[in-house]
Amino acid sequence: MKKYLWVVVILIVGISSIFYLLSRSLENKNNSVFKESWEEKCIGMVEQQIEKRGVKDPLVLKAMREVPRHEFVPENLQNQAYDDTPLPIGYGQTISQPYIVALMTENLQIVPGCKVLEVGTGSGYQAAILARMGCQVYTIEIIKDLAEKAEEKLKELSYDNVIVKQGDGYLGWEEEAPFDRIIVTCAVDHLPPPLLSQLKEGGKMVIPVGPPWSIQSLWVVEKTRDGITTRDLGAVRFVPLTREFQGE
């Protein structure tokens, strides 16, 4: 009787092991398919939304293909991560439309090794793109929870060349200035003097300028020995830059 009992036990253990191995194999297969699906969506996003609209910088295109955009949106919106649209990330903020991210980044004219200030960290996606292009990125976010989540996500994905600060982006990051490039991912109705003073001579800033909650113009600002020049890239709509003290 004991002999038969041991046989039953061995059979149960063996069958359980087989089911476990099969389930793990199926899980790994599903994960692989899921990963391929994200990669395919990302490649399609770059080809259909970005290259076809005229973005040509190979560094920008490579970074947009390689940074997993779905990691930077809320889980319930991940299936829309590669769509041609901005998406909400909470606190009244958004992750910009992929094409706008690419357009702004291309017009910064990044070269590896650039020291870049970003105003408006949001989800951390723009900072990840810049980091993937070989920049040292300093990024400021006024909303504490967003700053903490972005910092956690960037560390999780090993973007070690990004430093996140919670604070008022209008004031820039004086102790780390000057910067080769500055990118502002929220709208202002004028060029912030602190940011202009922290931009190197010969440096570029891309910034949406115009009234809050309306249509703004996307400006490329270049600081030269003779002063400031601006170039208008066209109409955009960004959430307004939030200040710690709105009366300032």
Residue, then its C-alpha position, 0 to 999 in steps of 0.5 A: m500500500k505504501k509503495y502505491l502511495w509513493v507512486v501516486v505522490i511521484l506522479i502528482v509531483g511530476i505532473s505539477s512540474i510539467f504544468y509549471l514548466l509549460s506555464r512558464s514557457l507560455e508566459n515567456k512566449n507571451n512576454s516576448v510577443f508583447k515586447e515585440s508588439w511594443e517595439e513594432k509600435c515604436i518603429g511604426m510611430v517613428e516611420q509614420q508620425i515623425e519621419k513622414r513629417g520631415v524630422k531627419d536628425p538621425l540621433v533624434l530618430k534613433a532615440m525615438r525608436e529606442v526609448p520605450r514611450h509606453e513606460f512613461v504613460p499611466e498603465n491604463l493608457q499604455n495601449q495608446a502610448y504610440d498614438d499620434t496624440p498627447l496623453p494625460i499623466g495626471y495633475g493636469q499635465t501631459i506627455s507631448q505628442p511624439y512628433i512634437v517631442a521629435l520636432m523640439t529635440e531636432n531643433l535643439q541641434i543636439v550633439p553628444g555631450c551637450k549639457v541640457l536643462e529641461v523645464g517641465t519633467g512631466s513623465g520623464y520621457q523627453a529627458a529620456i530621449l535627450a539622455r539616449m542622445g548622449c546629453q547630460v540632462y538637468t530636469i526640473e518639475i514643480i509637481k513633487d509627485l511627478a518629479e519623484k515618479a519620473e526620477e524613479k522611472l528614469k533610474e529603473l530604466s538606467y538613464d543615469n545621465v539625468i538629474v531630477k530636481q523638484g522646483d520652480g522651472y522659471l528660475g532655471w538651475e543657476e548652480e548648474a548653469p550655464f547650459d548648452r541647450i534649454i528645452v521648455t515643455c510648458a508654455v510661457d507668455h514671455l522669455p524667462p530672463p533667468l533661463l536666458s541668462q543661464l544659456k551659453e553664448g551660442g546656445k539654443m533654447v526651444i520654448p512655446v511662447g504665448p497665452p496660457w490655455s490657448i495657441q502658442s508659437l514654438w520658438v527656437v531662441e539662439k543666444t549670440r554675442d550680439g543678443i537674442t534671435t528667435r525663429d518660429l516653428g509654428a503653432v502648438r498648444f502646451v499646458p502653462l508653466t506653473r510657478e511656486f508663487q503665481g504673482e511673480 
